[in-house]
Amino acid sequence: MSIKPSYLAFLLAIYFPVVNARGVEFNTHLLDTDNRKNVDLSAYSQEGYIAPGEYLVDIILNGQMIKDQQMVKFNPDNTKNNSYACLTPSVIDAMALKNEVKKQLTFWPGTQCVRLTLPDSSVVYSPDNQALSITIPQADLLYQDEEWSPPAQWDNGVNGLIFDYNLLASRYMPDKGDVSTNYSLYGTSGLNLGAWRLRSDYQYNTTRGRDYNQSSLSLPQTYLFRPIPSLQARLVIGQTYLSSDIFDTFRFTGVSLTSDERMLPPSLRGYAPQITGIAQTHAQVTVSQNGRILWQSQVPAGPFVVPGLSETVRGNLDVTVREDNGHVRTWQVNTSSVPFLARKGNIRFKTAIGKPLTYAGTSHTVEPLFSTGEITWGAFNNTSLYGGFIASDGQYRALALGVGENMGLLGAASFDITQSVAQVNNQPQQTGYSYRFNYAKTFDKTGSTIAFAGYRFSEKSFMSMNQYIDRSNGYGTSLTEKQSYMLTFNQSISSLNLNVLFSLSHQNYWDSSANDNYTASLNKSFNLGPFQGATASLSVGRSRTLLNEQDNQIYLSLTLPWGSQRQISYSMQHDSNGRMSQVATLYNRPSDKTSWSLGVGQQRDEGQQNGALLSGNIQTTTPYGQGNANLSMLSQQYKNLGLSWYGSFTATRHGAAFHQNMAENDPRLMIDTGDVAGVPVDNDNGVTNRFGIAVVPAGSSYERSDIAVDITALPADITVSGNVISKVLTEGAIGYRKITATKGGQLTGTIRLADGTFPPFGTQVKSHSGKVLGIIGDQGFTYLTGVSSANRKDVSVVWSQGQCRLQLPESPDLASGVLLLPCH
């Protein structure tokens, strides 16, 4: 028996069930069947008719989802021949209509349901995909930025627990001397309750040797926060760090309310700093601020770039590079923001009140009680004025005033002056000034970017709040900063396949030497005979610490592709301490989730013989986390083994799952497929566990993210409907979405009754649990999905005038062709 295309089209059109809904009434004379009297379409009564009741639907506005899985009530209309969707005021708010347009809307008589009668607007319910599609002219909408959604469309997610962790372990084994082992665990734990988020950052570190065992545990931040959409602000209560674009950050306990740029359209947001450097060997790089780890990872020898940090990070960052051979280098990077301009008439603010806290290892407060505030006002089209203050009940106060200017083709710049007045204990009062200049410019035609961020000069008598806290509480005399600046330049020359990067940071003090770090790199892509896409790079770097220790480095590499998954490379590195190394490396990427490398070479230290160098590294990404293992050996000197694992755990009332690591307070999405395991999600970044739960990153806070089930990677016995999930989640939210997934085999067959006839056309085939497995077509033909060992023995066929039961084969398979299925 052949399958007629018209039957398949009909089956696909009516297959998906809708709760409490009726389908379309079909004209049986149009059906290609010899027995039109044996047709039962009572479940699909009237064309276009929607039965009154409540429906679980996705609400879509102009093709973009604004609310998912919302219960919408359908009321009988005035004619009683159909129903209309009850659009509540909250749904109307989510559309973000202009105020003058909202005033035109009316209610259905005797209800709180809005009647959408705007010109060129429509409301259409689609039972097939359970979607309520609303069309509104774009001119009637308040917001027209496709990359941004209004607050009414933001989702705070569900209540739940999170635990994000980063585990690193290393073992240093010198040929002479003591073996040492280091373990580091850091991350964030928290609780979500409505729009509120409770978070606690934790850091644990232990180092063990033959004669020592040092351990430390700290909680740098423990705080509550939530968004305040009406103010485009973030409220924080607890122990955290001062967020300021003007003043140096410090740790305190109290309350803060700050404008959150992430709630603004992308074009109005700030930037995140880029940190570069050169690792002499396989090294562990740590970026921290006031003892709090912001980023930590193991990197191979050569140039490295710290990925974009949070836009909220401000002030000086400490960069530490711990080499395999035990050598440690540190420097500071200033992350003062590029000039910030507010739109004309807009105001942005930051305010806080509380008491300073001691360093990250402890959590007791110290004097004085302080309050601070800063404000940016868009005074004119291209000019913004800003300022701020710090006041305390002690003998410290500071006042800052500044101006930012958009200079068009010349870029953007800002300049501000800060005055401090301080008196420490019984010493004379001192007044000082600090001057700061920022500049940024992107040259679109040449592909160049210049950022001269945070040039700052401070008089010797100027005192920051950090310095006042240290000195007034007896923590010693901190260094008095004199001058600091950071310059970055990036040039891309596409015609030459060349990219140039230069980064410079400088910091010096009135009573100490300077802290400098310079990095420059050139990267060139070219074709070399059979090697298409070869790359060469040259990097040079110089660093100088406060102890006047200087380190110069040069790094050269050539990489040749070897097939589609492998590369071979040669690298040479030399530094001012007389160390020189040459390494040949084979890099292989057997899959999108796994890669490994093996390197051999030699290293020569000043005054020592050449030593053989061997290194290996493997890293893998799974739906449950990311892992890395590396081993390096230098003959007659040392061996070093490093391991790392980055992951997260999320639990809600719907279920729990281990999953890939989340960054900062970025939102996450929990996907629930019921009891169906093995469903891949988000390009295989997640997969449902044995309980049908998967958790994947949900993009950036306050930005729309579309996450899809990987249909092409689904196991053969699993089918999924509604595979694309679209949400706009707030900061730290745990989004949730339940999707329909069916596990089991698929088959085509002919269902025949005991008397040789067939069940009526349009009859549903259901499992013992009531799940619809398929619809019967002409001559008993049916296509069934979700057939499993649990439901194959008890399948019912029920129509208006009868019913029967059938048993399905043990191993259903479409390849078996059309099977005969007796129904008794």
VENUR-V236144 format. One record per residue. N is the residue number from 1. RES is the residue in one small letter. PSI is psi in radians with two decimals (none if undefined). OMEGA is omega in whole degrees, -180 to 180 (999 if undefined). NEAR is the number of other ideal C-beta (glycine too) atoms within 12 Angstrom. Layout:
((N;RES;PSI;OMEGA;NEAR) (N;RES;PSI;OMEGA;NEAR))
This chain:
((1;m;2.19;179;19) (2;s;2.70;180;14) (3;i;2.10;180;22) (4;k;2.33;-179;17) (5;p;-0.61;-179;12) (6;s;-0.58;178;20) (7;y;-0.79;-179;32) (8;l;-0.69;179;22) (9;a;-0.72;180;17) (10;f;-0.75;-178;32) (11;l;-0.74;180;31) (12;l;-0.61;-176;18) (13;a;-0.57;-175;21) (14;i;0.12;-174;32) (15;y;-0.77;-172;34) (16;f;2.13;-177;27) (17;p;2.62;176;29) (18;v;2.25;-178;30) (19;v;2.24;172;21) (20;n;0.49;-179;21) (21;a;2.70;176;30) (22;r;2.67;-179;28) (23;g;-2.54;-174;29) (24;v;2.48;175;24) (25;e;2.14;-176;19) (26;f;2.54;172;25) (27;n;1.94;-174;12) (28;t;-0.36;180;22) (29;h;-0.30;178;10) (30;l;-0.15;-178;15) (31;l;2.43;179;25) (32;d;1.36;-178;21) (33;t;2.56;180;27) (34;d;-0.20;-176;14) (35;n;1.31;-176;18) (36;r;-0.40;179;19) (37;k;-0.43;-179;15) (38;n;0.96;180;27) (39;v;2.25;179;33) (40;d;1.73;178;28) (41;l;0.59;-179;32) (42;s;-0.40;179;20) (43;a;-0.14;-177;31) (44;y;1.24;-160;31) (45;s;-1.21;-168;21) (46;q;2.41;-179;19) (47;e;2.18;179;15) (48;g;0.02;-176;19) (49;y;2.38;176;23) (50;i;2.08;-178;36) (51;a;2.45;176;26) (52;p;2.56;180;22) (53;g;-2.99;179;22) (54;e;2.38;-177;20) (55;y;2.43;175;31) (56;l;1.95;-172;29) (57;v;2.81;167;39) (58;d;2.30;-180;32) (59;i;2.12;-174;38) (60;i;2.23;179;31) (61;l;2.06;179;37) (62;n;0.73;176;24) (63;g;-0.02;-178;15) (64;q;2.24;-178;34) (65;m;2.29;178;33) (66;i;-0.40;175;39) (67;k;2.33;-179;34) (68;d;2.57;176;38) (69;q;0.99;177;28) (70;q;2.45;177;27) (71;m;2.02;-178;23) (72;v;2.30;-180;35) (73;k;2.36;175;28) (74;f;2.12;-179;33) (75;n;2.61;176;28) (76;p;2.42;178;21) (77;d;-3.05;-175;22) (78;n;-0.49;-178;14) (79;t;-0.22;-177;9) (80;k;0.08;-179;11) (81;n;-0.11;179;16) (82;n;-3.08;-178;21) (83;s;2.77;176;30) (84;y;2.63;179;31) (85;a;2.28;178;37) (86;c;1.80;178;36) (87;l;1.85;-178;41) (88;t;2.85;178;24) (89;p;-0.57;179;18) (90;s;-0.61;176;20) (91;v;-0.73;178;33) (92;i;-0.70;178;39) (93;d;-0.66;-179;25) (94;a;-0.38;178;34) (95;m;-0.36;-180;40) (96;a;0.98;176;30) (97;l;2.71;174;33) (98;k;2.63;-177;22) (99;n;-0.72;-179;14) (100;e;-0.47;177;12) (101;v;-0.71;179;24) (102;k;-0.58;-179;23) (103;k;-0.35;-179;13) (104;q;-0.25;-175;18) (105;l;2.58;178;28) (106;t;2.96;179;17) (107;f;2.63;169;19) (108;w;2.48;-175;24) (109;p;2.28;176;12) (110;g;0.26;-179;11) (111;t;3.01;171;21) (112;q;0.50;180;19) (113;c;2.18;-178;28) (114;v;2.35;178;31) (115;r;2.01;-176;24) (116;l;1.73;-177;33) (117;t;0.36;-180;18) (118;l;2.58;178;28) (119;p;2.43;177;13) (120;d;0.40;177;14) (121;s;2.74;-180;28) (122;s;2.74;175;20) (123;v;2.08;-176;33) (124;v;2.24;177;21) (125;y;2.26;179;35) (126;s;1.85;180;26) (127;p;-0.51;-176;31) (128;d;-0.78;-179;21) (129;n;0.26;176;27) (130;q;0.96;-178;30) (131;a;2.44;173;34) (132;l;1.85;-174;38) (133;s;2.14;-180;26) (134;i;2.30;178;37) (135;t;2.21;179;22) (136;i;2.35;175;36) (137;p;2.41;-177;20) (138;q;-0.54;-178;22) (139;a;-0.33;180;16) (140;d;-0.10;-177;29) (141;l;2.52;-178;31) (142;l;-0.62;-177;25) (143;y;2.36;-178;26) (144;q;0.43;177;18) (145;d;1.97;-176;19) (146;e;-0.35;-178;16) (147;e;0.14;-176;20) (148;w;2.50;180;28) (149;s;2.49;-180;39) (150;p;2.78;-176;29) (151;p;-0.55;-178;28) (152;a;-0.31;-180;26) (153;q;0.00;180;35) (154;w;2.59;-177;36) (155;d;2.14;178;40) (156;n;-0.07;177;30) (157;g;-2.85;-178;37) (158;v;2.89;178;33) (159;n;2.57;180;24) (160;g;3.11;179;36) (161;l;2.54;176;29) (162;i;2.64;174;40) (163;f;1.84;179;29) (164;d;2.32;-174;35) (165;y;2.59;176;30) (166;n;1.99;-176;37) (167;l;2.16;178;29) (168;l;2.44;178;36) (169;a;2.46;178;29) (170;s;2.61;178;37) (171;r;2.07;-178;26) (172;y;2.13;-174;34) (173;m;1.55;179;26) (174;p;2.65;176;21) (175;d;-0.53;176;17) (176;k;2.18;-180;9) (177;g;-3.05;-174;15) (178;d;2.49;173;18) (179;v;2.41;178;23) (180;s;2.54;180;26) (181;t;2.36;-179;26) (182;n;2.36;175;34) (183;y;2.39;179;27) (184;s;2.26;177;35) (185;l;2.18;178;30) (186;y;2.79;-180;37) (187;g;-2.69;-176;35) (188;t;2.37;171;37) (189;s;2.74;-177;28) (190;g;3.05;-180;37) (191;l;2.33;175;26) (192;n;2.28;178;37) (193;l;1.78;-174;21) (194;g;-2.26;178;20) (195;a;-0.12;-178;26) (196;w;2.53;176;26) (197;r;2.23;172;39) (198;l;2.20;-178;29) (199;r;2.54;175;34) (200;s;2.03;174;28) (201;d;2.43;180;39) (202;y;2.62;178;27) (203;q;2.19;176;32) (204;y;2.34;180;26) (205;n;2.37;177;32) (206;t;2.41;177;21) (207;t;2.24;-176;25) (208;r;2.37;175;20) (209;g;-3.00;-177;19) (210;r;-0.66;-175;13) (211;d;0.24;-178;11) (212;y;2.76;178;14) (213;n;1.81;-176;15) (214;q;2.25;180;16) (215;s;2.64;178;18) (216;s;2.51;176;24) (217;l;2.29;-180;20) (218;s;2.70;176;29) (219;l;1.49;-175;29) (220;p;-0.61;-178;37) (221;q;2.33;169;40) (222;t;2.03;-169;29) (223;y;2.79;170;37) (224;l;2.49;174;28) (225;f;2.80;176;38) (226;r;2.72;176;30) (227;p;2.60;172;36) (228;i;1.49;-172;24) (229;p;-0.61;-177;28) (230;s;-0.45;179;13) (231;l;-0.02;-172;20) (232;q;0.90;-173;29) (233;a;2.95;-179;28) (234;r;2.16;179;38) (235;l;2.26;-179;31) (236;v;2.34;178;39) (237;i;2.17;177;25) (238;g;-2.66;-177;31) (239;q;2.02;-177;36) (240;t;-2.87;-180;39) (241;y;2.49;180;40) (242;l;2.23;176;44) (243;s;1.99;-176;43) (244;s;2.44;173;39) (245;d;-0.13;-175;45) (246;i;-0.85;-174;43) (247;f;2.75;176;43) (248;d;2.49;-179;43) (249;t;2.63;174;35) (250;f;2.83;-176;40) (251;r;2.38;-179;41) (252;f;2.91;171;42) (253;t;2.31;-176;33) (254;g;-2.57;-177;29) (255;v;2.43;176;25) (256;s;2.60;176;37) (257;l;2.03;-174;30) (258;t;2.52;172;37) (259;s;2.40;-178;38) (260;d;1.92;-176;36) (261;e;-0.41;-180;36) (262;r;-0.31;176;36) (263;m;-0.09;180;32) (264;l;2.82;173;30) (265;p;2.59;-175;21) (266;p;-0.59;-176;20) (267;s;-0.22;-177;13) (268;l;0.15;-175;26) (269;r;2.93;-179;29) (270;g;-2.61;-178;37) (271;y;2.91;177;30) (272;a;2.45;-176;29) (273;p;2.67;175;38) (274;q;2.30;-178;32) (275;i;2.24;-179;40) (276;t;2.84;178;38) (277;g;-3.11;179;41) (278;i;2.18;176;43) (279;a;2.30;-179;40) (280;q;-0.64;178;45) (281;t;-3.06;170;46) (282;h;2.18;-168;43) (283;a;2.83;173;36) (284;q;2.11;-178;39) (285;v;2.27;-179;40) (286;t;2.27;173;35) (287;v;2.14;-177;38) (288;s;2.91;178;34) (289;q;2.07;-178;40) (290;n;0.69;178;35) (291;g;-0.17;-180;28) (292;r;2.18;-180;34) (293;i;2.13;177;35) (294;l;-0.57;-178;42) (295;w;2.42;179;36) (296;q;2.31;-179;33) (297;s;2.86;175;36) (298;q;2.31;-176;43) (299;v;2.63;176;36) (300;p;2.97;178;39) (301;a;2.49;179;42) (302;g;-2.99;-178;38) (303;p;2.56;176;35) (304;f;2.71;177;31) (305;v;2.16;175;29) (306;v;2.19;-178;32) (307;p;2.85;-175;19) (308;g;2.13;177;21) (309;l;3.02;-179;28) (310;s;2.50;178;31) (311;e;-0.30;-178;30) (312;t;-0.13;-179;37) (313;v;2.20;-180;34) (314;r;2.71;176;37) (315;g;-2.85;-177;40) (316;n;2.35;177;35) (317;l;2.45;177;38) (318;d;2.19;178;33) (319;v;2.18;-180;44) (320;t;2.22;176;33) (321;v;2.00;180;40) (322;r;1.87;-176;33) (323;e;2.86;178;37) (324;d;-0.57;-177;39) (325;n;0.13;178;33) (326;g;-0.17;-180;27) (327;h;2.39;-177;25) (328;v;2.28;175;23) (329;r;2.47;179;37) (330;t;2.59;171;27) (331;w;2.98;-179;41) (332;q;2.57;176;37) (333;v;2.26;178;44) (334;n;2.30;-175;41) (335;t;0.55;176;40) (336;s;2.46;-173;42) (337;s;2.71;173;37) (338;v;2.91;-176;37) (339;p;2.30;-180;37) (340;f;2.17;180;41) (341;l;2.32;176;38) (342;a;2.58;176;34) (343;r;2.66;-177;22) (344;k;2.20;179;16) (345;g;-0.23;-180;13) (346;n;2.59;179;25) (347;i;2.31;174;21) (348;r;2.58;-170;37) (349;f;2.83;172;31) (350;k;2.30;-180;38) (351;t;2.61;-179;30) (352;a;2.70;175;40) (353;i;2.43;180;25) (354;g;-2.80;178;33) (355;k;2.47;179;28) (356;p;2.70;177;41) (357;l;2.70;174;35) (358;t;3.13;-174;26) (359;y;2.99;-166;27) (360;a;-0.39;-177;30) (361;g;-0.44;180;20) (362;t;3.06;-173;19) (363;s;0.48;179;26) (364;h;2.56;-176;15) (365;t;2.72;177;20) (366;v;2.99;179;30) (367;e;2.68;8;27) (368;p;2.93;167;27) (369;l;2.33;-175;22) (370;f;2.84;169;38) (371;s;2.61;-179;28) (372;t;2.68;177;40) (373;g;2.63;174;30) (374;e;2.70;-173;37) (375;i;2.50;174;29) (376;t;2.28;-176;39) (377;w;2.22;175;26) (378;g;1.58;-174;25) (379;a;-0.74;-180;24) (380;f;-3.13;-177;18) (381;n;-0.69;-175;15) (382;n;0.14;-176;21) (383;t;2.30;176;25) (384;s;2.45;175;34) (385;l;2.46;180;28) (386;y;2.79;180;40) (387;g;3.01;-179;30) (388;g;2.97;180;36) (389;f;2.75;167;29) (390;i;2.20;177;44) (391;a;2.59;-178;25) (392;s;2.88;176;29) (393;d;0.06;173;16) (394;g;-2.60;-177;25) (395;q;0.89;178;25) (396;y;2.39;172;41) (397;r;2.65;179;28) (398;a;2.53;-180;39) (399;l;2.33;-178;25) (400;a;2.49;175;37) (401;l;2.47;-178;26) (402;g;2.98;180;36) (403;v;2.42;175;30) (404;g;2.47;-174;38) (405;e;2.25;171;28) (406;n;1.96;-175;28) (407;m;0.35;177;17) (408;g;-2.13;-177;12) (409;l;-0.33;-179;11) (410;l;-0.05;179;16) (411;g;-2.76;-179;26) (412;a;2.53;-177;32) (413;a;2.77;174;31) (414;s;2.69;179;40) (415;f;2.36;178;27) (416;d;2.75;178;37) (417;i;2.34;178;27) (418;t;2.29;176;37) (419;q;2.35;175;29) (420;s;2.48;175;38) (421;v;2.08;-175;27) (422;a;2.59;173;34) (423;q;2.02;-177;22) (424;v;2.07;-179;27) (425;n;-2.16;-177;16) (426;n;0.24;-180;8) (427;q;2.83;179;15) (428;p;2.59;178;12) (429;q;2.44;179;18) (430;q;2.46;-180;23) (431;t;2.34;-179;22) (432;g;2.90;-178;28) (433;y;2.59;175;24) (434;s;2.39;-176;39) (435;y;2.37;-177;26) (436;r;2.46;179;39) (437;f;2.31;178;30) (438;n;2.60;178;39) (439;y;2.50;176;32) (440;a;2.52;180;35) (441;k;2.31;174;27) (442;t;2.23;179;23) (443;f;1.72;-173;18) (444;d;-0.70;-175;11) (445;k;-0.60;-178;11) (446;t;-0.10;-180;17) (447;g;0.48;-177;19) (448;s;2.58;175;22) (449;t;2.25;177;28) (450;i;2.28;174;28) (451;a;1.95;175;37) (452;f;1.55;-166;31) (453;a;2.13;167;42) (454;g;0.70;169;43) (455;y;2.24;-174;29) (456;r;2.31;174;38) (457;f;2.26;-178;26) (458;s;2.38;174;31) (459;e;2.77;-178;23) (460;k;-0.50;-179;21) (461;s;-0.09;179;23) (462;f;2.44;-179;36) (463;m;2.20;176;41) (464;s;2.90;178;37) (465;m;-0.64;178;43) (466;n;-0.82;180;38) (467;q;-0.71;-180;36) (468;y;-0.73;179;40) (469;i;-0.82;-179;38) (470;d;-0.84;-173;28) (471;r;-0.67;-178;28) (472;s;-0.33;179;30) (473;n;0.18;174;25) (474;g;0.52;180;13) (475;y;0.28;180;19) (476;g;3.10;-179;12) (477;t;1.90;178;18) (478;s;2.78;-177;27) (479;l;2.55;179;27) (480;t;1.94;-176;30) (481;e;2.40;179;36) (482;k;-0.89;-174;26) (483;q;2.44;176;28) (484;s;2.61;176;37) (485;y;2.81;177;33) (486;m;2.31;-180;44) (487;l;2.28;174;34) (488;t;2.48;178;38) (489;f;2.24;-179;31) (490;n;2.18;-179;30) (491;q;2.16;177;24) (492;s;2.19;179;24) (493;i;1.65;-173;19) (494;s;-0.59;-179;12) (495;s;-0.47;179;9) (496;l;0.03;-175;15) (497;n;0.80;-175;18) (498;l;2.43;176;22) (499;n;2.34;-179;27) (500;v;2.32;179;26) (501;l;2.31;176;33) (502;f;2.32;180;28) (503;s;2.36;-179;41) (504;l;2.31;172;31) (505;s;2.43;-176;43) (506;h;2.44;178;32) (507;q;2.13;175;38) (508;n;2.90;-170;26) (509;y;2.77;179;23) (510;w;-0.53;-175;23) (511;d;0.44;179;14) (512;s;3.03;179;19) (513;s;-3.05;-173;19) (514;a;2.78;174;29) (515;n;1.98;-174;36) (516;d;2.62;173;32) (517;n;2.18;180;40) (518;y;2.42;175;32) (519;t;2.32;175;41) (520;a;2.43;-179;31) (521;s;2.59;174;35) (522;l;2.32;179;28) (523;n;2.23;-175;30) (524;k;2.27;175;24) (525;s;2.47;-178;25) (526;f;2.98;176;20) (527;n;2.33;-178;15) (528;l;1.62;-178;16) (529;g;-2.18;-179;9) (530;p;-0.13;-178;11) (531;f;1.74;180;21) (532;q;2.14;-180;15) (533;g;0.55;175;19) (534;a;2.67;179;25) (535;t;2.53;174;28) (536;a;2.49;-180;28) (537;s;2.59;177;31) (538;l;2.22;179;28) (539;s;2.41;175;37) (540;v;2.57;-179;28) (541;g;2.65;176;38) (542;r;2.35;177;29) (543;s;2.56;177;39) (544;r;2.23;-177;28) (545;t;3.04;179;26) (546;l;-0.37;177;21) (547;l;0.18;179;15) (548;n;0.43;174;14) (549;e;2.25;-175;21) (550;q;2.45;-179;23) (551;d;2.09;176;32) (552;n;2.44;-178;27) (553;q;2.61;173;38) (554;i;2.43;-177;29) (555;y;2.30;-179;39) (556;l;2.37;180;28) (557;s;2.67;175;35) (558;l;2.20;-178;27) (559;t;2.27;-179;29) (560;l;2.26;177;27) (561;p;2.48;179;25) (562;w;1.56;-173;20) (563;g;-2.93;-176;17) (564;s;-0.33;-174;12) (565;q;-0.10;-174;16) (566;r;2.71;176;21) (567;q;2.62;170;28) (568;i;2.50;-176;25) (569;s;2.71;173;34) (570;y;2.37;178;26) (571;s;2.57;177;39) (572;m;2.38;-180;28) (573;q;2.42;-179;37) (574;h;2.46;178;26) (575;d;3.00;-175;31) (576;s;-0.15;177;20) (577;n;0.10;178;24) (578;g;0.10;180;15) (579;r;2.32;178;32) (580;m;2.36;179;27) (581;s;2.58;175;43) (582;q;2.28;-174;27) (583;v;2.37;170;37) (584;a;2.29;-173;25) (585;t;2.40;171;34) (586;l;2.18;-180;26) (587;y;2.31;-179;30) (588;n;2.42;178;24) (589;r;1.48;-176;22) (590;p;-0.37;177;17) (591;s;3.00;180;14) (592;d;-0.32;-174;15) (593;k;-0.16;-175;23) (594;t;2.45;175;20) (595;s;2.70;176;27) (596;w;2.78;177;28) (597;s;2.66;178;35) (598;l;2.19;-178;26) (599;g;2.49;175;36) (600;v;2.57;-180;25) (601;g;-2.73;179;30) (602;q;2.70;179;25) (603;q;2.45;179;40) (604;r;2.18;174;25) (605;d;2.76;-179;25) (606;e;2.16;176;13) (607;g;0.16;-179;8) (608;q;2.84;180;17) (609;q;2.85;176;14) (610;n;2.48;177;18) (611;g;2.50;179;25) (612;a;2.38;-177;21) (613;l;2.26;178;39) (614;l;2.30;180;30) (615;s;2.60;178;40) (616;g;2.59;-178;29) (617;n;2.45;174;34) (618;i;2.38;178;27) (619;q;2.54;-177;31) (620;t;2.59;177;24) (621;t;2.19;178;26) (622;t;2.95;175;24) (623;p;-0.20;-175;35) (624;y;-0.01;179;29) (625;g;-3.14;179;30) (626;q;2.33;-179;30) (627;g;2.69;180;29) (628;n;2.42;175;33) (629;a;2.39;179;28) (630;n;2.62;178;36) (631;l;2.30;176;29) (632;s;2.51;-179;42) (633;m;2.39;173;29) (634;l;2.05;-173;39) (635;s;2.38;178;20) (636;q;0.24;178;17) (637;q;-1.09;-176;30) (638;y;2.89;167;33) (639;k;2.54;180;27) (640;n;2.26;179;39) (641;l;2.31;179;28) (642;g;2.43;178;39) (643;l;2.55;176;25) (644;s;2.63;176;35) (645;w;2.27;-179;30) (646;y;2.18;-178;33) (647;g;-3.12;-179;29) (648;s;2.83;176;40) (649;f;2.34;180;31) (650;t;2.38;179;47) (651;a;2.34;173;28) (652;t;-3.13;178;31) (653;r;-0.27;179;16) (654;h;-0.32;-179;27) (655;g;-3.05;-177;31) (656;a;2.73;-179;25) (657;a;2.54;164;40) (658;f;2.57;-175;29) (659;h;-3.10;-178;41) (660;q;2.69;-176;38) (661;n;2.48;178;38) (662;m;2.61;-179;41) (663;a;2.25;176;29) (664;e;-2.26;179;33) (665;n;0.57;177;39) (666;d;2.55;-180;31) (667;p;2.81;177;42) (668;r;2.73;-178;52) (669;l;2.19;175;46) (670;m;2.18;180;47) (671;i;2.28;-175;50) (672;d;2.06;178;34) (673;t;0.41;-177;40) (674;g;-2.17;-180;25) (675;d;0.32;-177;25) (676;v;2.01;180;35) (677;a;2.78;174;24) (678;g;0.31;178;29) (679;v;2.02;-179;41) (680;p;2.47;-175;32) (681;v;2.52;172;43) (682;d;1.06;179;31) (683;n;0.69;177;22) (684;d;0.29;174;26) (685;n;-0.31;176;34) (686;g;2.73;177;42) (687;v;2.37;-177;35) (688;t;2.41;-180;39) (689;n;-2.95;-176;28) (690;r;-0.30;178;19) (691;f;0.10;179;24) (692;g;0.41;-177;30) (693;i;2.34;172;42) (694;a;2.58;178;45) (695;v;2.27;-178;49) (696;v;2.75;175;43) (697;p;2.50;-178;37) (698;a;0.63;176;43) (699;g;-2.69;-178;31) (700;s;2.67;178;34) (701;s;2.42;176;41) (702;y;0.26;176;38) (703;e;2.49;-179;31) (704;r;2.34;176;30) (705;s;2.38;177;30) (706;d;2.03;-178;22) (707;i;2.33;-174;35) (708;a;2.59;169;28) (709;v;2.39;-179;38) (710;d;1.52;-176;27) (711;i;-0.70;-176;20) (712;t;-0.34;-179;13) (713;a;0.09;-180;23) (714;l;2.45;171;26) (715;p;2.68;-174;25) (716;a;-0.45;-176;18) (717;d;0.29;180;26) (718;i;2.33;174;34) (719;t;2.54;-176;33) (720;v;2.44;172;35) (721;s;2.64;-177;28) (722;g;1.04;-169;30) (723;n;-0.14;-179;28) (724;v;2.26;-178;26) (725;i;2.20;-179;36) (726;s;2.17;-178;33) (727;k;2.70;170;42) (728;v;1.82;-174;41) (729;l;2.54;177;43) (730;t;3.00;-177;39) (731;e;2.25;176;45) (732;g;0.10;-175;42) (733;a;2.66;170;43) (734;i;1.70;177;47) (735;g;2.73;180;40) (736;y;2.41;175;35) (737;r;2.24;175;42) (738;k;2.23;179;30) (739;i;2.72;-178;36) (740;t;2.05;178;33) (741;a;2.43;-180;36) (742;t;2.26;180;36) (743;k;2.28;180;32) (744;g;3.03;-178;32) (745;g;3.01;178;33) (746;q;2.53;179;30) (747;l;2.77;170;36) (748;t;2.47;-178;34) (749;g;3.01;175;39) (750;t;2.07;-179;31) (751;i;2.10;-178;44) (752;r;2.35;178;26) (753;l;2.99;-176;25) (754;a;-0.52;-179;15) (755;d;0.15;177;12) (756;g;-0.11;178;13) (757;t;-3.12;-178;20) (758;f;2.64;173;37) (759;p;2.73;-178;42) (760;p;2.60;175;35) (761;f;2.29;178;38) (762;g;-0.02;180;41) (763;t;2.46;179;39) (764;q;2.52;175;37) (765;v;2.13;-173;44) (766;k;2.63;172;30) (767;s;3.05;-178;31) (768;h;-0.38;179;18) (769;s;-0.03;180;17) (770;g;0.00;-180;16) (771;k;2.29;180;30) (772;v;2.12;179;33) (773;l;-0.42;-179;41) (774;g;-3.14;-179;43) (775;i;2.44;-180;39) (776;i;2.35;177;46) (777;g;-2.69;-179;43) (778;d;2.49;177;33) (779;q;0.58;175;30) (780;g;0.10;-178;37) (781;f;2.46;179;37) (782;t;2.67;173;45) (783;y;2.03;-175;35) (784;l;2.46;175;43) (785;t;2.85;177;36) (786;g;0.45;-180;38) (787;v;2.10;-179;41) (788;s;2.98;179;32) (789;s;-0.43;-177;19) (790;a;-0.46;-176;19) (791;n;-0.04;-173;30) (792;r;-0.43;-176;26) (793;k;-0.16;-176;17) (794;d;1.32;-179;22) (795;v;2.30;-177;40) (796;s;2.56;175;29) (797;v;1.99;-172;38) (798;v;2.23;174;26) (799;w;-3.13;-170;28) (800;s;-0.44;-176;17) (801;q;0.25;179;14) (802;g;-3.13;178;21) (803;q;2.84;175;21) (804;c;2.96;180;29) (805;r;2.64;179;26) (806;l;2.79;175;38) (807;q;2.38;-179;24) (808;l;2.74;-179;41) (809;p;2.77;-176;25) (810;e;-0.65;-176;15) (811;s;1.36;-179;19) (812;p;2.45;-177;32) (813;d;2.26;178;21) (814;l;-0.48;-179;20) (815;a;-0.27;-179;13) (816;s;-0.13;-179;19) (817;g;-2.86;-179;16) (818;v;2.06;-176;25) (819;l;2.66;173;30) (820;l;2.16;-175;23) (821;l;1.64;179;36) (822;p;2.38;-179;24) (823;c;2.15;-175;32) (824;h;none;999;18))
